[in-house]
């Protein structure tokens, strides 16, 4: 038996409703996607015989048709074989408004889904889209695993009997869900190779500090750590600290539509004013400082080098001079008004609170007055919160992408609206042109160049300053073997996990 302290407390185990990364990852233990990633973040076929591509003919030359060849003999946990009918059902269920799927936009790009035989699925896209294979029914920012069509009377999944004891083709199935307390997983008897573990107990411990306490007491074998307790965890007998690079970059966003940060000189000045060496105290030196908004795990090609901005207060001063902000008695002023801004911050995230306090001090040193405005997590992430509503001058928050680089870009004009993910409200025709080209070009080399050019452009225009590349920090008991996850937290080869 493997015991895991689980920081999420799901309201549902329907994959369509998952938004927290830990819950998304949990769903893949019982509900598999067609394609995914291994522990080294390389593409792997899961429910298909191969990854569709132009090279193998499964993606048409114009990029609008994708053919999936399903593995034969794959069975759901009740013994029924997986067929193309299940993929078609899952597609319809995603689009059924009764299920309130977290995100349907990507599935609306599908013009049609055909099932010419039980083991073939053909998707026709409305437009060419290179990221489709990594997003649709894949391990992405939202992961919609394949559901057993026979388990439902219609496409309404939410509220069904299946929701209380969900199962799919994964190595495990949910045997018991005691809401707010624990989730018990048992092996799918039809999964091959048969899982080594007889059961997995996910103990719901929403508070991350309590996660550490139950790990310390030996009540669980695996627990999530924070920068605050990782050093203490390293001293626990029989426990290893595991660091898994995530597809996540903590970004310091600046509101590019309103003064004073609508001026690129001011944004550059702020970039040179921030001291990343000092800011590392905020995350207890547990994460590496960042240069690019694209994190290392997603950059699979030889990329351009984007170094962190140097700490250069004198250069920051010259940028502010160029923008017309004069230094008087330690404060920058222009047209009779002070250089000032509001920094929104998640009050329940200690790392972000420390970042905000340090930023306030470092910007004061170059003559900018920053007022901190903390908000509770529930408001912070809502469309009305300062992270998304555009009312703050600055916000800092990690951005987590998916298995395709496209999902690590949240600075397009389309995303620059209240409630969406472009927290800088940055709109660049040049960046949008690069983003559009990477989506359709048949050349992978050209696609890589597009992403390189985006990194250079963001470095130049500074809508956001990369602070650090995030790692998932875990305490793992040494009695556990084979445990692995990828950059999206998704379990890898869970059938090989064991605990002695």
N, C-alpha and C positions, 0 to 999 in steps of 0.2 A: 504493500500500500504506500502511495505517495501522498503527502500532505502539503498543500500549498496555501499560504496566506494570500487571499485574493482581495485586492484593494477595491474592486468594483462591487457594486450591489445592484445587479440588473433588475430592471422592472419587467423585462421580457428576455427570453432567449431566442426570439425570432431574429435571424441575422439581419433582416431588413431594418430593424429598429436600433441596432447597435451603433453607438457613436463613440463611446469610450474605448480607447485602444485595447484595454485589458479584456473587455467584454467581446470586442470584435475577435480577438485572438482565441478566446474561449470557444466561441462558436465553431471555429475550424476544427476543434477536436472531434466533433461529431458530424459536422456538415461541411464537406470538402468542396473546394473550388475546382474548376477544370484545370487551371494552370496555377503555378505558385513559384516560390523561391526556396532554395536550400539554405543551409546555415551560412554559406558564403554569399548569399544574395544573388545566386545565379538562377536563371530560369529553369524550371523543371516541370514536366508534364505530371499531372496528378491523376485526373480522371480521363485524360486523353493519351493517345499513344505517342504523340509528338507535339511540339509547340508549332502552331501555324506560322508560316513565314512565306515571303515571296519566293525564297530560294527553294523551298520544298513544294511549292505550288498550292499550298493551302490558303495563301492570301493572293488574291488576284493582282495582276500587274497594275491596275488602277487603284488598288487598296480598298475597294468597296465591298469585296466579298471575302468572308472568312469561313473556312471549312474545318470543323472539328471531327476527329475520328475517335470515338469513345472506346475505352478499354472494354473488352468483353469479360464477362464473369465477375464484374464488380457488383457486390450486393449490399443493399441497405441492411441495417441491423435487425430487420425482421425477416431477412432471407429473400426478399424480392430483388430481382436483378435491376440494376440501373440501365435505363435506355434513354434514347433521345426524347422520348415523351416527357421525362422528368425535367430535362433542360427547358423544353418548351413551356412546361407548366410553371417552372420557376420564373421564367421571363414574364409570363402573364401575371403571376402573383406580385412581382416587383411593381408592375404598372397598375395594379388594382388599388385605387385610392383608399379602399377600406383597410389596407394594411399599413398605411401611413409610412411608407418607406422613407428613411432618412434622406436619401438622394435618389432621384429617378432620372436626372438630366442625362447621364451617360447612356441609360437604356433607351431614352427617347431618340437617341441617334440611330437606333436600329430601324430600318425601313421594313424588314420582314425577317422572320426566323422560320426556316423550313426543316423538316425532318424526313428526308427521302427514304431512310431506312432506320431500324432501331439503334444503329450505332453511328449514325452520321447526323451532324447538325450543321446547317448552312445559314450563316447570318449575312444579310445584305445591309450595308450601312447607307444612310442618306448621303454621306459625303466620305471621302477618303479620310482615314484617321489612323495614324501610325500607332497610337497608344492603345488602340482597342483591345488587342490581345492581352495586354497587361492590366486592363481595367475591367472588361466585361467577364463576369463569372470568374474573376481572378483575385489573387491576393493584392489588393489595392488599398486606397484610403478607406473605402467601404467594401466589405467582402461579402458577397451574396453567394453562399454555397448552394449546391443543388439539393432541392427538396424532393422527398418521395411523393410523387403525384397521387399514388394510390391511398395515401394516408388522409386525404382531404376530399370533402364532398364538392367543394368549389374552390375558387382561387383565394378566398378569404382565409388567411393563415392565422392572423391575430384573433385570439379568443377561441381557437380550436382546441380539441383534446391534445393534439400533437404539441402545442405550446407548453403544456405542463410536464411532458416527458419527451422532449425532442430527440430525434435520431436522424441520422443520414447514412452516408457511406464511410464516415470517419472511423478511426480505430476504437472510439469509445461512443457510448450513448449515455444520456442522462437517466440514471436509475431513480434518483430522488432529488427533488429540489425543495429544500426548506427555506422559504423566502426570508431574506434578511439574516440567515444563519449559515447555510452551507449548500453545496451542490455536490452530489455523489455521482461519479462517473464509473461505469463498468464497461468491460470490453465488448465491442461488437463481435459476436461469435463468428461472423462470416468474413471478418477482415483478415487478410493475409499479407504478411506473416502475422500470426496471432500476437496481440500485445503481451508483453512480459508482465506488466502490472495487473494485479487482480482488481484494483480499484484506484481511483484518484479522488481524494477529498479536497474540494476547494472551500476552505474556511473563509467566510466573508468577514474581513477585518478592514473596514473602510478607512480607518485612520492609519496613515503610514508610520507614525511613531509606534502605534500598537502593533503594526506588522513586525517591527523590530523586536518588540518585547516578546511576542509569541515565538519568534525565531530564536531569541536568546534563551527562552525557557525550554526549548526543545519540543514545543507543542506542534510545530510545523517543520517541514524539511526545506522549504523554499519560501523566502519572503522578499518583498521589494524594499530596497534601501533608499535613503535620501542622502544628499551631500552632508547632512548634519550627523548621521549615524554610521556612515560607511567605515570610518576609521575605527569606531568601537566594534563594528561587526568583524573587522579583520582580526580582532583579538579573541573572538569566540572560539573555544575548542571545537574541532571537528567541523568548522564552517569555512568555506571559501567565498571570497568576494568575486563575483563574476561581472565583468563589464561588457555589455553588448552594444556596439555602435548602432545608433538608431538613424533612420532617415529623417533627422530632425535638426533644425538650426534655430537657436534662440535669436530672434531679430528685434532690434530696437527701431520701431517704425516711427517715422516723422510725418505729420499731416502735411501733405504737399499741396493742398488746395487752399489753405488759409495761412495768414501771416502769423509768425515771422518765417515759418519753415517752408513756405511756398517759394522762397528764394534759395536757389541751389548753393549760393555762397554761404548762407546761414547753415544749411545742412552739412556742407563740407567743414565748416568751422566746428560744428558739433562733433563730427567724426574725428577731427584732430584733437578736440578737447578731451574726449573720453580716453581714459588710461586703462587699456585692457588688462595690463598687469595688475593694477589695483583692483579692477572689477572682478578678477578671478577669486578674490576673497569672498565675493557674494555666493559663488557656487563651490566654495571650499576647495578650489583647485582640482575638482573631480572631472571636469570636462576641458577639452582643448579649446583654446581661443579660435574663433572662426575668421576666415577671410572672405569666402564666397557665401552667397545665400544657398547654394546647392551643397548639401553635405557630402562628405567623401563616399559613403556607401552607394550613393546613386550615380556617381560619376564613374562609369565603367570604361571610359575611353581616356586616352592621354589628353588631359585637359589643359587649358591655360592656367597659369599660376596667379591666384588672386590673394595677395598677402593681406593680413589685417591692417587697418589704418594705423599709422604710427602715432604715438602720443606726441603732439607737437603744438603746445599752446601758442608759440610765436606765430606759427602758420595759421592757427585758428584766428588769431588777432588780425592777421592780414586779410583773411577772408571776410571778417566782419567789417573791417575798414572798407573793403571793396563794395560791401553791401550798404554802406552809409551809416553803420552803427558806430558812433563815437564813444570812446571810453571816458567817462566822467565820474570821478570819485569811486572807482571800482565797479561801476555799472554802465553797461552799454545803453545808449539812448539814441533815438532818431525821431525827428519831428516832435520833440518834446515828450515822447513816451518811452518807457523802459523796454529793453529786450526781455521778454518774459514768456512763460508758457506753463501749461498744466500737464502733469504726467499722471495718467491713469495707471492703476496697479491693482493686481489681484491681491486683496488683503489676506487671503488664506494661503498664499504661496510664500513661504519665508525667503526663498531664493530671490523671487521677484521683488519682494519688499526691500531686501538688502541692495539689489541692483538700483532700485529707485532712489534710495537714500544716497548711495555713492554717486549716481548720476547728478543728483541735485547739488552735491558738493563740488563735483568736477566742473559743472557748467557755471556755478557761481564764481569759480576761479578765473573764468574768462569773461565775466561780466553779465551772465544771464541768470535771471531769477526764475526758479522753477518751483511751482506749487504742487505738492503731491496730493492725489485724490484716490485713496484706496476704496475698493468696492468688494463686497462679498462675492464668492465664486459664482453663485446662482445668477447674480446680476451681471457680473463681468463677462460671462460668455453668452449672455442673451443678446438679441438684436438691439436692445435698448442700452446695453452696457457700454462703457467707455472703450472697450476693445474694438467694438464694431460700429459704433454710431458716429464716429468722426468728430466728437466734441473735444477730445483731448489733443494736445500738441504732440505728445509722445505716448507710446505704449510699448511694452516689451512682453513678448510671448513666444514660446517655441512654435514653429510651424512643422507639422509632421506630414510628409508626403507619402506616396504609394510606391509601387514597384516600377513605375515609369517616371523618368525625369520630368515629364510634363506636369505630374501631380505635385512636384516640389516648387512650382511657379505659382505664386499668389499675388502677382503685381501687374496683372493685365487690366486694361480699361474695363472690361466686362465685369471684373470682380470689384471694381472701385465704386461700390454703392453701399449705402448703409445696410448693415446686417450681413454683408458678405465678407470674404476673407482677405481683401486687399486693405489691410489696416492703415496703410499709408495714403490711400485714395490717390495713388499714383497712376497717371495715364500717359503713356508714351506711344506714339504711333510707330516709332522704330522698334520698340520691344514687341508691340502687338504684331508687327510684320514678321519678326523673327519667330514668334510663337506660332503664327499661322503657317509659316513655311515648314517648321519642324513637324507639324501635324500631318502634312501631306507629301513631303518630298519622298520619292522612292529611294533616295540615296541615304544610307545610314551615316556615311561620312559627312554629308551635308547637314543632316540632322544634328550630329555632334557639333559641327561648326556653329549652328544656330544657337545651341545652348551655351557654347563658349562665348559667343558675341553677347548673349543676354547677361552673362556674368560680368563682362567688361562694361556694358552699359549701366548696369545697376551700381557697379563700383564708381562710375563717373558721375551719375546723377544722384546718388545717395538717397533714394526714398527710404531705405532701411539700412541700418548698420548691423552686420552679423556680429554677435557677441561670442557665442560658443556653439560647438557641435555637441549634441546631447547623447549621452550613453544611458542605457538602461542598467541600473545598478541592482544586483541581486545578491542575497546571501543564500548559498546552497550547501546543505549538509553533505559531507563527504560520503555518506552511505548511498547517495543518489548517483547513478551512472547513466550516461547517454543523453542527459537532458540538454536540449539545444533549442534556441529560437533564432529567428532571423531579424533583420533590421526593423520589421514591422511588428515585433513581439510574437509573431505567429509560431506556434509549436512546430518543430521540425522532427520528423520520424518519431512521433510520440509512441509508436508501437515498440520502439527500442528502449524507451526509458525504463529504468528499474530502480528499486530501493532495497538494499540488503540490510 
